[in-house]
Amino acid sequence: MIDPRRLRILRAVADHRTVTAAAAALYLTPSAVSQQLNALEQETGHLLLIRSGKGVRLTAAGEILLAHTHEVLAQLERAEAELADYAGGVAGEVTVAAFATGIAEVVAPATAALAKDCPGIRVRVRDAEGDESLPLVLDGEADLAVAVEYRGAPAEDDRRLARVPLYAEPFDAVLPLGHRLCGRERIELADLADDDWIGQYPGNPCHDMVLFACELAGFQPRLLHTSDDFRAVVALAAAGAGVALVPRSALRGMELRDAVVRPVAGTAATRRVFAAVRRGAEPHPLFRPVLDALAQAASGLSAD
């Protein structure tokens, strides 16, 4: 009989690619993870992992077992959801991992609505960049994520996660006051090819989105200044340090006295935001109201 606890360890190792990283995510020691994997191999009678100096990779048998692991763990999530529903009263804590703008735009309004409509549910918010929240959910450190599409993100049909689309928003061009293109109603990205740029650090999903949009426009931006704080990005643009692309919602409420914001002509870079939960856990009586509240808070944002 295969121990499902060992299946969770197998998936963590597959996700993190090293025993050490998986152990850290699971709050175990590397030796404990190795012991559980060895026991799993004995239970199945197959070599599941190939270890090397750079990490581990699954064998063909390991890939087969991993595919079943996704289904087994999703079914266990469904079982827990049904038992919680059977138990009745909706009360407990839900941890939501989200990036800063997502917190301001949807998590905070959803939390306020839940306090009124579902007072038994306590939302605990964890600030995490758009590419950090999904691993937190998969590792069990968060119940729900508010995340963005990014290069390398789990696909929509990933069997580990269930998604709820929230909103999509364009990136607008932010220019210094007095920039040669300030008089235009819309900005062609190609016309900014010779400018200095302000952007996010590599690894931030917005960094990839901006680079991809510029590549489609036929150039690579000359990124001289980097910050993951959009207020800092706008302040640098206002100081004449360069131009930038910033998600529209991040500009709300900002002081734009020395900067000009213009929409991008043609197909603009778009940030697509969604909520995610471990597959099988969607109907959980604690999670479902939070997902619904997030969706309600996000309604209308795409059209704004």
Helices and strands as residue ranges (DSSP letters): H 4-16, H 19-26, H 30-44, E 49-52, E 55-58, H 60-87, E 92-98, H 100-102, I 103-107, H 108-117, E 121-127, H 133-138, E 144-148, E 161-176, G 189-192, E 196-199, H 205-216, E 222-226, H 230-238, E 244-247, G 248-251, E 259-262, E 270-278, H 287-298
